[in-house]
Structure formats: C-alpha cells, structure tokens
Amino acid sequence: MPRLGVGQQAWRLTVAALVGLPIWLTTLALTRKQPGGPDTWILVGDPLVALGCLTLLVWRRRWPLTVALAVAVASTASALATGAALLALCSVATRRRPVETGAVSLAYVIASQLSVEMFPVEGSEDVALWVQVVVPALTAGMAAAAGTAVGARRAEMRSLRERAESAEREQSARAAQARALERNRIAREMHDVLAHRISLVAMQAGVLDHRRDLPADENRVLVRGIAEGSHQALEELREVLGVLRADPGRPEPPQPSLDRVPDLVADARASGLDVRLTDGVTATPPGGVGRTCYRIVQEALTNAAKHAPGAVVQVTLDGAEGGTLDIRVRNGPAPLRTTRPPASGFGLLGLGERITLAGGELDHRATPDGGYVLTARLPWPDGPAPTHEKSA
C-alpha cells in the first residue's frame, strides 16, 4: 500500500483516540464509585499505553499483522487504547485475508475479557458472560466489515486504474499503428504519383543527352516535355501533401480509376514512350478494383520508362463483371542506353501489397528477348456498373 501523508495519518489517529475516550471516561467514572477512588493506573498508565498504541499504528501499513496483534494485546491494559485496537483491526481487514482478520479479532475479544478481569469495576460481576463476549465480538465484526469494504473499494479503484492505463496504452498503440499505416499509404501514393512523372522526365533527359544530332524542333519538344512533366510532378506532389494539411473532416480528392488509364497512356506517349493500349473492358468495375488497375498500369509504365526507354510497351486490359479484370503490360528490350535514375525497389513491393489487399494475383518476369512482362488479375464481383467507353 502507498504511505499515508501526515494529514491522513493525523485524522485517523484522532478518530481512534476519540473512539477510545468514552470507554476510558466510563471506566474512570465507575472506578470513582469504588472505595479508595480511581486507581493510579487508570489515570496515568492507561493513557500512556494508549499513546504507545497510537504511535505504533503509524507503521500499521508496513507490518499490518504484527502491529494489529501488538495493539490488540496492549489494549488489555488500556481502555483508551480500544479505538487504536479497532483501527488496527480495520486496517488488517482491508487486506481481505480471513485468517489474519480472524486472528486479530480473536485477540481483541480475548483482550477485552482479560481487561475486565484485571480491572474489575462495580457491577461488572452482574453482567452475563455471554454479554461480555458478544459485545466485543460485535464491535470487532463491525470494524472488520468496515475494513473489508474499504479494501474492496481500493481493489476496485486499483482495477479501474489499471484498466484505464491499459486502455490508454492500447489506444496509444492503435494510434501508433494508424500513423504507421497512414505513413505507408502516403509513401505509396507519393511513389505512385511521382515515380511515373520523374521516370518520363528522366527518359526525355536521357534522349537529349545521347542524341546530339536531333533537329532543333525535336529538341524543343523534348525540353518542353521535361518542363511540363516536372510541373505536373510538382502539382501532383502538392495535391498529395495537401491531403496531409487538410482538415480531418474534409474528404480526400477522388482517386484515378480505370477510366483514367487512357489519359495515363496519352501522357506517356507525349513524353516519348511508345505505348499501345488494347482495352477489352466493356463495363466499369468497382472503385477499388479500378483504382488498383490504374496503379498497376502506372507502375508498369514507370518501370518501362526507367529500364527500357524507347521500347514498345503493350498494355492490354480485359475482363468482365462476375469474373476477373486482367492487366498485362509488356515491353520489349530497350534500344536506348541512357543513365537510369536510382530505383527504390519498393514499387513492385508496394504494388504486390495493394493487389494482395484487393484479393488478386501478380506476376512479373523477364522475357527471353530481353523485355519484361507484368500480369495481374483482380477479382471483379457482380454488381451494377455503368458503361465504360473504350479509348486508345
């Protein structure tokens, strides 16, 4: 148990002294009626023993059973120490250990009987023995019951405190996990958004570096493409970071879906990548499937621009409602040898996680002719969907 402060100790000891005071005054009044007046022990020894018992109660939380038994035994010689004995019994009962509580209660009842025999007063012989036993027993029972109730209350408060601390730790853990998941999501979105644009810009810059014989018009086209691609990359980065700065209740902007794949292919063509799109999808899949399809094509075109600049890239989409949405992106060997930007190595890893969450399958491998092929299959559940207009 935690140690009590000075004020907490003081009022408890004061109550114990006040409880014993009426018993001592009653004993003093009865002894005055006897021949010879009150005994010197009642006037001097009894208060001194009570003072010692009250002092001993200061250490009742450190040695509860020892202090309680010592005070109960000492109360045999002091009527004023009765309150101290009851407080010690109550303190032991807060531990809710029946054996300890029973032992101290028994010691208190026996001490009460011995006290009557050691300091007889007028009329005490007329009191029945069972009354002399029952009254101290009831008093001890009330003190034990009060202590047990206090102990139960303390245990309940301790349990509630532990539950609150546990809930706070769990909440902190959930918040940390949510922050980690959000950081991963933002990192994935930034990779998806920026890697594609930067790869196209790097491919155009590589062409300028290796083709010194290009006409001025083509040079201007490539330079304009680099400038526009860099500007678009900054705009898309600003949109992603804007989500972080937005109010929590503000909805996020809509994510690109399957209907944006033709625009993605057009941007890649404008940057100099030879992309050919074959779209055999006749309906619009659910939002999650469409977004995953878009990210798959985007990552595949990004890798093609990084590792196979100048190669022909064939994008094939096919599927139907109630079946699967199949994506296939194949590029041939790279005819140009340019300085490639450093690869993070997380593009395909993040793509695999995204496809796994969607319940799909991913496969990517090199082809015998030196190219590369990426295939993905996403489940397309039944459900109403609007018509999807094809474009190439």
Secondary structure, 3 states (H helix, E strand, C coil): CCCCCHHHHHHHHHHHHHHHHHHHHHHHHHHHCCCCCCCHHHHHHHHHHHHHHHHHHHHCCCCHHHHHHHHHHHHHHCCCCHHHHHHHHHHHHCCCCHHHHHHHHHHHHHHHHHHHHHCCCCCHHHCCHHHHHHHHHHHHHHHHHHHHHHHHHHHHHHHHHHHHHHHHHHHHHHHHHHHHHHHHHHHHHHHHHHHHHHHHHHHHHHHHHHCCCCCHHHHHHHHHHHHHHHHHHHHHHHHHHHHHHCCCCCCCCCCCCHHHHHHHHHHHHHCCCEEEEEECCCECCCHHHHHHHHHHHHHHHHHHHHHCCCCEEEEEEEECCCCEEEEEEEECCCCCCCCCCCCCCCHHHHHHHHHHHCCCEEEEEECCCCCEEEEEEEECCCCCCCECCCCC
